[in-house]
Amino acid sequence: MLVWWATEVECVSALSRLERRGDLTGRSILIALERLEALADHWHEVQPLESIRRAAARVLRVHPLRAADALQLAAAVIACEGDPSTLELVSLDERLIEAARREGFPVPPVSGAAS
């Protein structure tokens, strides 16, 4: 699994938001954070590079994304070395999914996608 450098922080942010809203209990958040840590122990990270910053600025001009999502997509653009068909992009964010498809990435169906 290849992920953007800030993915773990984005996941903790999403989980914390669910906890604050009351959608996750204290026990559930601990389980989710443990699972995230286990995943992080085995994934490979795309490090922040100038080429990713430039690619993120480009995708922001082309797609209606938030900055963090643009960095995610830009990391994938750089990681695939110009051939998006070689790298599957997984997300629950509909805007990121649509932008990734438009960039040529295969995007598997995932239930629970949000805008």
C-alpha positions as CSV (number, residue, x, y, z in Angstrom):
1,M,0.0,0.0,0.0
2,L,1.3,3.4,-1.0
3,V,0.0,6.5,0.8
4,W,0.7,10.2,0.9
5,W,2.9,11.4,3.7
6,A,0.0,13.1,5.6
7,T,-2.5,10.2,5.3
8,E,-2.2,9.1,8.9
9,V,-3.0,12.7,10.1
10,E,-6.0,12.9,7.8
11,C,-7.3,9.6,9.1
12,V,-6.9,10.6,12.8
13,S,-8.7,13.9,11.9
14,A,-11.6,12.0,10.4
15,L,-11.8,9.6,13.3
16,S,-11.6,12.4,15.9
17,R,-14.4,14.3,14.1
18,L,-16.6,11.2,14.3
19,E,-15.8,10.8,18.0
20,R,-16.6,14.5,18.7
21,R,-20.0,14.1,16.8
22,G,-20.7,11.0,19.0
23,D,-20.6,8.6,16.0
24,L,-17.8,6.6,17.6
25,T,-17.6,5.6,21.2
26,G,-14.4,5.7,23.3
27,R,-13.8,2.0,22.7
28,S,-14.5,2.2,19.0
29,I,-12.1,5.1,18.5
30,L,-9.4,3.1,20.3
31,I,-10.0,0.1,18.0
32,A,-9.9,2.3,14.9
33,L,-6.7,4.0,16.0
34,E,-5.1,0.7,16.6
35,R,-6.1,-0.5,13.2
36,L,-4.8,2.6,11.6
37,E,-1.4,2.1,13.4
38,A,-1.3,-1.5,12.2
39,L,-1.9,-0.3,8.6
40,A,0.7,2.5,9.0
41,D,3.3,-0.1,10.1
42,H,3.0,-1.8,6.7
43,W,2.4,1.0,4.2
44,H,4.9,2.9,2.1
45,E,4.7,6.7,2.2
46,V,5.1,9.2,-0.7
47,Q,7.2,11.9,0.9
48,P,6.5,15.6,0.4
49,L,8.5,16.8,-2.6
50,E,8.6,20.0,-4.7
51,S,7.2,18.0,-7.6
52,I,4.1,17.1,-5.6
53,R,3.6,20.7,-4.5
54,R,3.6,21.7,-8.2
55,A,1.3,18.8,-9.2
56,A,-1.1,19.7,-6.4
57,A,-1.2,23.3,-7.6
58,R,-2.0,22.0,-11.1
59,V,-4.8,19.7,-10.0
60,L,-6.4,22.5,-7.9
61,R,-6.7,24.5,-11.1
62,V,-8.4,21.5,-12.9
63,H,-10.5,19.8,-10.2
64,P,-12.7,21.2,-7.4
65,L,-10.6,19.7,-4.6
66,R,-9.6,20.8,-1.1
67,A,-5.8,21.3,-0.6
68,A,-5.3,18.1,1.3
69,D,-7.1,16.1,-1.4
70,A,-5.1,17.8,-4.1
71,L,-1.9,16.7,-2.3
72,Q,-3.3,13.2,-2.1
73,L,-4.0,13.2,-5.9
74,A,-0.7,14.9,-6.7
75,A,1.2,12.2,-4.7
76,A,-0.5,9.5,-6.8
77,V,0.3,11.4,-10.0
78,I,4.0,11.5,-9.1
79,A,4.1,8.0,-7.7
80,C,2.6,6.5,-10.9
81,E,5.4,8.1,-13.0
82,G,3.1,9.4,-15.7
83,D,0.9,6.2,-16.1
84,P,-2.1,6.5,-13.8
85,S,-3.5,3.2,-15.1
86,T,-0.8,1.4,-13.1
87,L,-1.9,2.7,-9.7
88,E,-5.4,2.1,-8.2
89,L,-6.6,5.0,-6.1
90,V,-8.8,4.3,-3.1
91,S,-10.8,7.1,-1.4
92,L,-14.1,7.7,0.3
93,D,-14.3,11.3,-0.9
94,E,-16.5,11.7,-4.0
95,R,-14.6,14.8,-5.3
96,L,-11.3,13.1,-5.0
97,I,-12.7,9.9,-6.6
98,E,-14.0,11.9,-9.6
99,A,-10.8,13.9,-10.0
100,A,-8.8,10.7,-9.8
101,R,-11.0,9.1,-12.5
102,R,-10.6,12.2,-14.7
103,E,-6.8,11.9,-14.3
104,G,-7.0,8.3,-15.5
105,F,-6.6,6.4,-12.2
106,P,-8.6,3.2,-11.7
107,V,-10.9,3.7,-8.7
108,P,-12.5,0.6,-7.2
109,P,-16.0,0.9,-5.9
110,V,-16.1,1.6,-2.1
111,S,-19.3,1.8,-0.1
112,G,-19.7,4.8,2.2
113,A,-18.2,7.4,0.0
114,A,-18.9,11.0,1.2
115,S,-18.6,14.4,-0.4
